[in-house]
Amino acid sequence: MKQARINRREFLDRSGKLLLGAAAGSLASAGPAYVPRKEKPFVSIVKIRNDNIGAAVEEAIDLLGGIGGVAKGKERIMLKPNLVSPLPQATTKPAVIKSLAEMMKKAGKEVVIGEGSAASPPFNVQGQEIFRTKKRELLDRMQEFTFDSLGYTKLAKSLGIPLVNLHSDELAEVKVPNAFVFDKLTIHRSLTEIDLLCSVPMMKTHALAHVTLGMKNLIGLYPGTVYQAVRGRMHDLASEVEPSGTAVAIVDMVRANKLGLVVVDASMAMEGQGPTAGTPVKVDLIIAGTNPLATDMVAASCMGFEPHEIPTFTWAHKAGLKPAQLADVEIRGLALDKVARKFARPTVYAWQDIRQNWGAREI
């Protein structure tokens, strides 16, 4: 897929309000970092029937061995939705998080919801321009506004579980084994205190990463008070390694955390110019797995992408993450060829091309 170089006006006209969700303290350990399972990983694909998202989520988890299996020995769990902006059509549906939280609480688990959103007017978006920022007061207000706007504040209150703003508050440094970009990463301390991180992305295309799924969703763990919203500093450093300025940063963050469950919200997906300016499409699927790379490879295939097209997968393989190919994954539930559809592709940019036209200024 060819990368495009465009001027500022063309970029703004084409992408509209494109909000890239790609957008310290003492040394701590977030580990053990994600280590692929040795046995053949399995991924479940379930159809949402009659708009009953909760039932589909439960079925997808049951196909993995039930919540008792996927969370065995894991007492403290963080659910990480993709709330890139306050736009409901571009974010994880609360119903998916609600179902997971209820299952986990019923199993006696301690559950929190954590997110560090990328951008929102009027905080770091003014007109058609999106700004970097490290200002805690601004980021805190933006995160509160995003949680409120999308119904997550109300949801967390009804469930009796905390919401964690991953942009600020108490942070910690963690080591990244064999890092591509960051030998040490600064993350919210709560991520070092949980036993399991569950990524719950919305299925979308993405103008830098091609797709945004379970692993890409971890860009939201980069705190804006350190790496800037919309993770400008992170992208700058990552782009010295590979053009997207995204894939290597994703893999570094995956290896620094306890990512052991991915549940992809494909009730409503987004195709075209994601992650926020694309076209919503009703897919009515839930895809789940305990191996993040395997789950993302299956989900991307459901979108009509070949694994070799996705830079994140290429760099994950360079890091030694498995599986190496889709044939190494056992799919449970619906067959892949019964649900796959070719998503409209995004125009894909190199980070430096976007940076010249957007996100260069800081407030």
KOLRO-377335 format. One record per residue (C-alpha): residue in three letters; x, y, z. Coordinates in steps of 0.2 Angstrom, whole numbers, plus 2048, in hexadecimal, padded with zeros to 3 digits. Example, Ala and Ser with C-alpha at 12.3 -4.5 7.8 and 13.67 -1.06 7.14 Angstrom:
REM KOLRO-377335
<r:ALA; c1:83E; c2:7EA; c3:827>
<r:SER; c1:844; c2:7FB; c3:824>
***
This chain:
REM KOLRO-377335
<r:MET; c1:800; c2:800; c3:800>
<r:LYS; c1:808; c2:810; c3:7FA>
<r:GLN; c1:80B; c2:81E; c3:807>
<r:ALA; c1:804; c2:82F; c3:802>
<r:ARG; c1:80D; c2:840; c3:803>
<r:ILE; c1:800; c2:84F; c3:803>
<r:ASN; c1:7FF; c2:861; c3:807>
<r:ARG; c1:7F6; c2:868; c3:817>
<r:ARG; c1:7E6; c2:86D; c3:80E>
<r:GLU; c1:7E5; c2:85C; c3:805>
<r:PHE; c1:7E8; c2:853; c3:816>
<r:LEU; c1:7DB; c2:85D; c3:81F>
<r:ASP; c1:7CE; c2:85B; c3:811>
<r:ARG; c1:7D1; c2:848; c3:810>
<r:SER; c1:7D2; c2:844; c3:822>
<r:GLY; c1:7C6; c2:850; c3:82A>
<r:LYS; c1:7C7; c2:84F; c3:83D>
<r:LEU; c1:7D4; c2:841; c3:83C>
<r:LEU; c1:7D9; c2:83D; c3:84E>
<r:LEU; c1:7E7; c2:831; c3:84E>
<r:GLY; c1:7E6; c2:825; c3:85D>
<r:ALA; c1:7F8; c2:822; c3:85A>
<r:ALA; c1:7EE; c2:832; c3:85F>
<r:ALA; c1:825; c2:830; c3:8B5>
<r:GLY; c1:82A; c2:827; c3:8C3>
<r:SER; c1:835; c2:81A; c3:8CB>
<r:LEU; c1:83A; c2:80A; c3:8C0>
<r:ALA; c1:82C; c2:7FD; c3:8C1>
<r:SER; c1:828; c2:7ED; c3:8B9>
<r:ALA; c1:818; c2:7EB; c3:8AE>
<r:GLY; c1:81D; c2:7D9; c3:8AA>
<r:PRO; c1:81D; c2:7CC; c3:8A7>
<r:ALA; c1:81C; c2:7D3; c3:896>
<r:TYR; c1:811; c2:7CB; c3:889>
<r:VAL; c1:819; c2:7BA; c3:884>
<r:PRO; c1:810; c2:7B0; c3:876>
<r:ARG; c1:809; c2:79F; c3:87B>
<r:LYS; c1:812; c2:790; c3:875>
<r:GLU; c1:803; c2:787; c3:870>
<r:LYS; c1:7F9; c2:78B; c3:860>
<r:PRO; c1:7EF; c2:79B; c3:865>
<r:PHE; c1:7DC; c2:79B; c3:862>
<r:VAL; c1:7D1; c2:7AA; c3:85E>
<r:SER; c1:7BE; c2:7AB; c3:85E>
<r:ILE; c1:7B3; c2:7B3; c3:852>
<r:VAL; c1:7A1; c2:7B6; c3:857>
<r:LYS; c1:792; c2:7BE; c3:84E>
<r:ILE; c1:788; c2:7CB; c3:858>
<r:ARG; c1:775; c2:7C6; c3:856>
<r:ASN; c1:767; c2:7D2; c3:858>
<r:ASP; c1:773; c2:7E0; c3:85E>
<r:ASN; c1:777; c2:7D6; c3:86E>
<r:ILE; c1:789; c2:7DA; c3:870>
<r:GLY; c1:78A; c2:7D4; c3:882>
<r:ALA; c1:785; c2:7C2; c3:87D>
<r:ALA; c1:792; c2:7C2; c3:86F>
<r:VAL; c1:7A0; c2:7C7; c3:87A>
<r:GLU; c1:79B; c2:7BA; c3:886>
<r:GLU; c1:79B; c2:7AD; c3:878>
<r:ALA; c1:7AC; c2:7B3; c3:872>
<r:ILE; c1:7B4; c2:7B1; c3:883>
<r:ASP; c1:7AB; c2:7A0; c3:886>
<r:LEU; c1:7B3; c2:79A; c3:876>
<r:LEU; c1:7C4; c2:79E; c3:87D>
<r:GLY; c1:7C1; c2:794; c3:88D>
<r:GLY; c1:7B6; c2:7A0; c3:897>
<r:ILE; c1:7BB; c2:7AE; c3:8A2>
<r:GLY; c1:7C2; c2:7A2; c3:8AE>
<r:GLY; c1:7CE; c2:79C; c3:8A2>
<r:VAL; c1:7D4; c2:7AC; c3:899>
<r:ALA; c1:7D6; c2:7B5; c3:8AA>
<r:LYS; c1:7DC; c2:7A6; c3:8B5>
<r:GLY; c1:7E7; c2:7AC; c3:8C2>
<r:LYS; c1:7E4; c2:7BE; c3:8BD>
<r:GLU; c1:7DC; c2:7C8; c3:8CB>
<r:ARG; c1:7DE; c2:7DA; c3:8C5>
<r:ILE; c1:7D9; c2:7DE; c3:8B3>
<r:MET; c1:7D9; c2:7EE; c3:8A9>
<r:LEU; c1:7CD; c2:7F0; c3:89A>
<r:LYS; c1:7D4; c2:7FC; c3:88D>
<r:PRO; c1:7C7; c2:802; c3:881>
<r:ASN; c1:7CC; c2:80C; c3:872>
<r:LEU; c1:7C5; c2:81E; c3:875>
<r:VAL; c1:7D0; c2:827; c3:869>
<r:SER; c1:7C4; c2:836; c3:869>
<r:PRO; c1:7B2; c2:83A; c3:870>
<r:LEU; c1:7AB; c2:834; c3:85F>
<r:PRO; c1:79F; c2:825; c3:863>
<r:GLN; c1:7A1; c2:81F; c3:851>
<r:ALA; c1:7B4; c2:81D; c3:853>
<r:THR; c1:7B5; c2:815; c3:864>
<r:THR; c1:7B2; c2:805; c3:86E>
<r:LYS; c1:7A0; c2:802; c3:872>
<r:PRO; c1:79C; c2:803; c3:885>
<r:ALA; c1:792; c2:7F3; c3:883>
<r:VAL; c1:7A2; c2:7E9; c3:880>
<r:ILE; c1:7AB; c2:7EF; c3:88F>
<r:LYS; c1:79B; c2:7ED; c3:89A>
<r:SER; c1:79A; c2:7DB; c3:895>
<r:LEU; c1:7AC; c2:7D7; c3:898>
<r:ALA; c1:7AC; c2:7E1; c3:8A9>
<r:GLU; c1:79D; c2:7D7; c3:8AF>
<r:MET; c1:7A4; c2:7C6; c3:8AB>
<r:MET; c1:7B5; c2:7CB; c3:8B3>
<r:LYS; c1:7AC; c2:7D2; c3:8C3>
<r:LYS; c1:7A1; c2:7C2; c3:8C4>
<r:ALA; c1:7B1; c2:7B8; c3:8C3>
<r:GLY; c1:7B7; c2:7C2; c3:8D2>
<r:LYS; c1:7C4; c2:7CC; c3:8C9>
<r:GLU; c1:7C9; c2:7DE; c3:8CD>
<r:VAL; c1:7C5; c2:7E9; c3:8BD>
<r:VAL; c1:7CA; c2:7FA; c3:8B8>
<r:ILE; c1:7C7; c2:803; c3:8A7>
<r:GLY; c1:7D6; c2:80D; c3:8A1>
<r:GLU; c1:7D9; c2:819; c3:892>
<r:GLY; c1:7E3; c2:827; c3:88C>
<r:SER; c1:7DA; c2:82F; c3:87D>
<r:ALA; c1:7E2; c2:838; c3:86F>
<r:ALA; c1:7D9; c2:848; c3:86B>
<r:SER; c1:7C9; c2:852; c3:86D>
<r:PRO; c1:7C3; c2:863; c3:86A>
<r:PRO; c1:7C4; c2:870; c3:872>
<r:PHE; c1:7D3; c2:869; c3:87C>
<r:ASN; c1:7E0; c2:865; c3:86F>
<r:VAL; c1:7D6; c2:867; c3:85F>
<r:GLN; c1:7D2; c2:878; c3:859>
<r:GLY; c1:7C9; c2:87A; c3:849>
<r:GLN; c1:7D1; c2:86D; c3:83D>
<r:GLU; c1:7E2; c2:86E; c3:846>
<r:ILE; c1:7E7; c2:861; c3:853>
<r:PHE; c1:7F5; c2:865; c3:85F>
<r:ARG; c1:801; c2:85C; c3:86A>
<r:THR; c1:801; c2:85F; c3:87C>
<r:LYS; c1:809; c2:859; c3:88C>
<r:LYS; c1:7FE; c2:864; c3:898>
<r:ARG; c1:7F7; c2:859; c3:8A5>
<r:GLU; c1:7E8; c2:865; c3:8A9>
<r:LEU; c1:7E3; c2:865; c3:897>
<r:LEU; c1:7E5; c2:852; c3:895>
<r:ASP; c1:7DB; c2:84E; c3:8A5>
<r:ARG; c1:7CD; c2:859; c3:89F>
<r:MET; c1:7CD; c2:851; c3:88E>
<r:GLN; c1:7CD; c2:83F; c3:895>
<r:GLU; c1:7BF; c2:843; c3:8A1>
<r:PHE; c1:7B5; c2:84B; c3:893>
<r:THR; c1:7B8; c2:83C; c3:888>
<r:PHE; c1:7B3; c2:82F; c3:895>
<r:ASP; c1:7A3; c2:83A; c3:899>
<r:SER; c1:79E; c2:83C; c3:886>
<r:LEU; c1:7A0; c2:82A; c3:882>
<r:GLY; c1:796; c2:823; c3:891>
<r:TYR; c1:7A5; c2:81C; c3:89A>
<r:THR; c1:7A3; c2:826; c3:8AA>
<r:LYS; c1:791; c2:820; c3:8AC>
<r:LEU; c1:796; c2:80E; c3:8A7>
<r:ALA; c1:7A4; c2:80E; c3:8B4>
<r:LYS; c1:799; c2:815; c3:8C1>
<r:SER; c1:78B; c2:808; c3:8BE>
<r:LEU; c1:798; c2:7FA; c3:8BF>
<r:GLY; c1:7A1; c2:801; c3:8CE>
<r:ILE; c1:7B2; c2:800; c3:8C6>
<r:PRO; c1:7BF; c2:80E; c3:8C4>
<r:LEU; c1:7C3; c2:818; c3:8B4>
<r:VAL; c1:7D6; c2:81B; c3:8B2>
<r:ASN; c1:7DD; c2:82A; c3:8A8>
<r:LEU; c1:7ED; c2:823; c3:8A1>
<r:HIS; c1:7F4; c2:834; c3:89C>
<r:SER; c1:7F9; c2:839; c3:8AE>
<r:ASP; c1:7F9; c2:837; c3:8C0>
<r:GLU; c1:806; c2:82A; c3:8C7>
<r:LEU; c1:811; c2:824; c3:8B9>
<r:ALA; c1:81F; c2:817; c3:8B9>
<r:GLU; c1:82D; c2:811; c3:8AE>
<r:VAL; c1:82E; c2:800; c3:8A7>
<r:LYS; c1:83C; c2:7F7; c3:89D>
<r:VAL; c1:838; c2:7F1; c3:88B>
<r:PRO; c1:842; c2:7E1; c3:887>
<r:ASN; c1:84B; c2:7E3; c3:876>
<r:ALA; c1:842; c2:7F3; c3:872>
<r:PHE; c1:841; c2:7FB; c3:861>
<r:VAL; c1:83F; c2:80C; c3:867>
<r:PHE; c1:83D; c2:80E; c3:87A>
<r:ASP; c1:848; c2:804; c3:886>
<r:LYS; c1:83D; c2:80B; c3:894>
<r:LEU; c1:82B; c2:811; c3:893>
<r:THR; c1:822; c2:81C; c3:89E>
<r:ILE; c1:810; c2:815; c3:8A2>
<r:HIS; c1:803; c2:817; c3:8AE>
<r:ARG; c1:808; c2:80E; c3:8BE>
<r:SER; c1:7F7; c2:805; c3:8BF>
<r:LEU; c1:7FD; c2:7FB; c3:8AF>
<r:THR; c1:80B; c2:7F4; c3:8BA>
<r:GLU; c1:7FF; c2:7EF; c3:8C8>
<r:ILE; c1:7F3; c2:7E5; c3:8BD>
<r:ASP; c1:7F4; c2:7D2; c3:8B9>
<r:LEU; c1:7EC; c2:7D3; c3:8A8>
<r:LEU; c1:7E9; c2:7E1; c3:89B>
<r:CYS; c1:7DA; c2:7DE; c3:88F>
<r:SER; c1:7DA; c2:7E8; c3:880>
<r:VAL; c1:7C9; c2:7EC; c3:879>
<r:PRO; c1:7CB; c2:7F5; c3:868>
<r:MET; c1:7BE; c2:7FA; c3:85B>
<r:MET; c1:7C2; c2:7F3; c3:84A>
<r:LYS; c1:7C8; c2:801; c3:83F>
<r:THR; c1:7D4; c2:805; c3:831>
<r:HIS; c1:7E2; c2:812; c3:835>
<r:ALA; c1:7EB; c2:81F; c3:82B>
<r:LEU; c1:7FC; c2:81A; c3:833>
<r:ALA; c1:7FA; c2:808; c3:839>
<r:HIS; c1:7EE; c2:802; c3:82B>
<r:VAL; c1:7E3; c2:7FA; c3:839>
<r:THR; c1:7E0; c2:7FE; c3:84B>
<r:LEU; c1:7DD; c2:7EE; c3:855>
<r:GLY; c1:7E2; c2:7E7; c3:866>
<r:MET; c1:7F5; c2:7EB; c3:865>
<r:LYS; c1:7F3; c2:7FC; c3:85D>
<r:ASN; c1:7E7; c2:800; c3:86B>
<r:LEU; c1:7F5; c2:800; c3:877>
<r:ILE; c1:7FB; c2:811; c3:870>
<r:GLY; c1:7EF; c2:818; c3:87C>
<r:LEU; c1:7FA; c2:812; c3:88A>
<r:TYR; c1:807; c2:81F; c3:885>
<r:PRO; c1:803; c2:82D; c3:892>
<r:GLY; c1:801; c2:83E; c3:88A>
<r:THR; c1:80A; c2:847; c3:898>
<r:VAL; c1:81A; c2:83E; c3:892>
<r:TYR; c1:818; c2:83A; c3:880>
<r:GLN; c1:80B; c2:848; c3:87B>
<r:ALA; c1:7FA; c2:847; c3:875>
<r:VAL; c1:7F8; c2:841; c3:867>
<r:ARG; c1:808; c2:838; c3:86B>
<r:GLY; c1:812; c2:843; c3:861>
<r:ARG; c1:823; c2:840; c3:86A>
<r:MET; c1:820; c2:82D; c3:869>
<r:HIS; c1:81C; c2:82E; c3:856>
<r:ASP; c1:82C; c2:839; c3:853>
<r:LEU; c1:837; c2:82C; c3:85B>
<r:ALA; c1:82F; c2:81D; c3:854>
<r:SER; c1:830; c2:825; c3:842>
<r:GLU; c1:843; c2:824; c3:844>
<r:VAL; c1:841; c2:811; c3:843>
<r:GLU; c1:833; c2:80F; c3:836>
<r:PRO; c1:828; c2:81B; c3:82C>
<r:SER; c1:818; c2:819; c3:834>
<r:GLY; c1:81F; c2:81E; c3:845>
<r:THR; c1:812; c2:813; c3:84D>
<r:ALA; c1:815; c2:800; c3:84A>
<r:VAL; c1:825; c2:7FF; c3:854>
<r:ALA; c1:81E; c2:809; c3:862>
<r:ILE; c1:80F; c2:7FD; c3:863>
<r:VAL; c1:81A; c2:7EE; c3:864>
<r:ASP; c1:825; c2:7F6; c3:872>
<r:MET; c1:815; c2:7FA; c3:87C>
<r:VAL; c1:80F; c2:7E8; c3:87A>
<r:ARG; c1:81F; c2:7E1; c3:880>
<r:ALA; c1:81E; c2:7EC; c3:890>
<r:ASN; c1:80D; c2:7E7; c3:895>
<r:LYS; c1:803; c2:7D8; c3:89B>
<r:LEU; c1:7F8; c2:7D8; c3:88B>
<r:GLY; c1:7EF; c2:7C7; c3:88C>
<r:LEU; c1:7DE; c2:7C9; c3:885>
<r:VAL; c1:7D7; c2:7D2; c3:876>
<r:VAL; c1:7C5; c2:7D5; c3:873>
<r:VAL; c1:7C1; c2:7DE; c3:862>
<r:ASP; c1:7B1; c2:7E8; c3:861>
<r:ALA; c1:7AC; c2:7E5; c3:84F>
<r:SER; c1:799; c2:7E9; c3:853>
<r:MET; c1:79C; c2:7F9; c3:849>
<r:ALA; c1:7AD; c2:7FB; c3:840>
<r:MET; c1:7B5; c2:808; c3:836>
<r:GLU; c1:7BC; c2:807; c3:824>
<r:GLY; c1:7C5; c2:814; c3:819>
<r:GLN; c1:7CE; c2:823; c3:822>
<r:GLY; c1:7CE; c2:81D; c3:834>
<r:PRO; c1:7D0; c2:81E; c3:842>
<r:THR; c1:7C3; c2:82C; c3:843>
<r:ALA; c1:7BF; c2:832; c3:831>
<r:GLY; c1:7BA; c2:822; c3:829>
<r:THR; c1:7A9; c2:81A; c3:826>
<r:PRO; c1:7A0; c2:810; c3:833>
<r:VAL; c1:79B; c2:7FF; c3:82D>
<r:LYS; c1:790; c2:7F2; c3:837>
<r:VAL; c1:79A; c2:7E2; c3:838>
<r:ASP; c1:792; c2:7DA; c3:847>
<r:LEU; c1:7A1; c2:7D0; c3:84D>
<r:ILE; c1:7AA; c2:7CD; c3:85D>
<r:ILE; c1:7BC; c2:7C6; c3:85B>
<r:ALA; c1:7C6; c2:7C0; c3:86A>
<r:GLY; c1:7D6; c2:7B8; c3:86F>
<r:THR; c1:7E3; c2:7B6; c3:87C>
<r:ASN; c1:7F2; c2:7B8; c3:870>
<r:PRO; c1:7F1; c2:7CB; c3:86A>
<r:LEU; c1:7FB; c2:7C8; c3:85A>
<r:ALA; c1:7F0; c2:7B9; c3:855>
<r:THR; c1:7E0; c2:7C3; c3:859>
<r:ASP; c1:7E5; c2:7D2; c3:84F>
<r:MET; c1:7EB; c2:7C7; c3:840>
<r:VAL; c1:7DA; c2:7BF; c3:840>
<r:ALA; c1:7D0; c2:7D0; c3:842>
<r:ALA; c1:7DB; c2:7D8; c3:834>
<r:SER; c1:7D7; c2:7C9; c3:829>
<r:CYS; c1:7C4; c2:7CC; c3:82C>
<r:MET; c1:7C7; c2:7DD; c3:826>
<r:GLY; c1:7CF; c2:7D7; c3:815>
<r:PHE; c1:7E1; c2:7DA; c3:81A>
<r:GLU; c1:7EF; c2:7CE; c3:818>
<r:PRO; c1:7FA; c2:7CD; c3:827>
<r:HIS; c1:80A; c2:7D2; c3:81D>
<r:GLU; c1:801; c2:7E3; c3:819>
<r:ILE; c1:801; c2:7E8; c3:82C>
<r:PRO; c1:811; c2:7F0; c3:832>
<r:THR; c1:80D; c2:7EC; c3:844>
<r:PHE; c1:80C; c2:7DA; c3:840>
<r:THR; c1:81D; c2:7DB; c3:836>
<r:TRP; c1:826; c2:7E3; c3:845>
<r:ALA; c1:81D; c2:7D7; c3:852>
<r:HIS; c1:825; c2:7C9; c3:848>
<r:LYS; c1:836; c2:7D1; c3:848>
<r:ALA; c1:834; c2:7D2; c3:85B>
<r:GLY; c1:831; c2:7BF; c3:85B>
<r:LEU; c1:81E; c2:7C0; c3:85F>
<r:LYS; c1:814; c2:7B2; c3:859>
<r:PRO; c1:80B; c2:7AB; c3:84F>
<r:ALA; c1:815; c2:7AE; c3:83F>
<r:GLN; c1:806; c2:7AA; c3:834>
<r:LEU; c1:7F3; c2:7A9; c3:834>
<r:ALA; c1:7F4; c2:796; c3:831>
<r:ASP; c1:7FB; c2:795; c3:842>
<r:VAL; c1:7EB; c2:79B; c3:84A>
<r:GLU; c1:7DC; c2:790; c3:84F>
<r:ILE; c1:7CC; c2:79A; c3:84C>
<r:ARG; c1:7BD; c2:795; c3:856>
<r:GLY; c1:7AB; c2:79A; c3:853>
<r:LEU; c1:7A8; c2:7A1; c3:841>
<r:ALA; c1:7B3; c2:79D; c3:833>
<r:LEU; c1:7BE; c2:7AB; c3:82D>
<r:ASP; c1:7B8; c2:7AA; c3:81B>
<r:LYS; c1:7A6; c2:7AB; c3:820>
<r:VAL; c1:7A8; c2:7BC; c3:828>
<r:ALA; c1:7B7; c2:7C5; c3:81F>
<r:ARG; c1:7B3; c2:7D4; c3:815>
<r:LYS; c1:7BF; c2:7E0; c3:80C>
<r:PHE; c1:7BF; c2:7F1; c3:815>
<r:ALA; c1:7C2; c2:801; c3:80C>
<r:ARG; c1:7D4; c2:805; c3:80E>
<r:PRO; c1:7DB; c2:814; c3:816>
<r:THR; c1:7E7; c2:820; c3:80E>
<r:VAL; c1:7F7; c2:81C; c3:817>
<r:TYR; c1:804; c2:829; c3:81C>
<r:ALA; c1:815; c2:829; c3:823>
<r:TRP; c1:816; c2:832; c3:834>
<r:GLN; c1:821; c2:840; c3:82D>
<r:ASP; c1:815; c2:844; c3:81F>
<r:ILE; c1:807; c2:846; c3:82C>
<r:ARG; c1:812; c2:84F; c3:838>
<r:GLN; c1:816; c2:85D; c3:82B>
<r:ASN; c1:803; c2:861; c3:82A>
<r:TRP; c1:7FC; c2:85D; c3:83A>
<r:GLY; c1:801; c2:85A; c3:84D>
<r:ALA; c1:811; c2:864; c3:84B>
<r:ARG; c1:80C; c2:872; c3:857>
<r:GLU; c1:80B; c2:870; c3:86A>
<r:ILE; c1:800; c2:879; c3:876>
***
